[in-house]
Amino acid sequence: MGLPRGPDVIVGHNTGYGDSELVAYGRTGQALERLAATLGTDWSDAICEPESHHEEG
């Protein structure tokens, strides 16, 4: 048995940030794509890296 791992995707509902009903944070883009497929939707145009990954320096 390996080390315990956290969830691949964390989903927030009604987070108070804008008009989004759901906010999903994934370990990988593939994890988010699997969640979208499970929910019967396509988020491929909305999946991006977290803003903190762009703020280097």
N, C-alpha and C positions, 0 to 999 in steps of 0.2 A: 504494500500500500504506500502511495506517495504522500507528499506533503499536502495538507489541506489547501484548497484554492478558494478564492472568493468567486462571486458570480461573474459571468461573462458580460452581463448587461444589467445595469441598474436603471429602473424606470421611475420617474416622478410624475405624479398626477396633480394638476391644479397647484403648481408651484408658485404662482403669483408673478412669474416673469413673462409678461407679454400675453399674447393671445393663444399660445400653444396649450393644448389640453394635455399632451404628453411630452415629456422630455426624457430622452434615453441616452445614457452614457455607456459605451461599450468598450471592452478590452481591445477589440479589433473591429475593423469594418465588417468583416465576415460575421461576427457575432450580431451586429446590428441588422445585417441583411437577413440572418436566420430569424431574428425576432420579427422583422417586417413581414417575412413570408408566413410566419406562424399567425400573425394578426391579419393576413390577407391584404397587405398593402405594399407599396414600393417607396422606399425612402432613398433610393440610390442617388438622387440629385441633391439631397440634403445632408448626406454623410460627409463630415469633414473632421480635420484634426482639431483638438481643443485649442482655444486661443493661446493658452500658456505655452504651447509648442512653437508658436510664431513669435513670441516675445523673448528673443535671445539677446543677451548683451548686458 
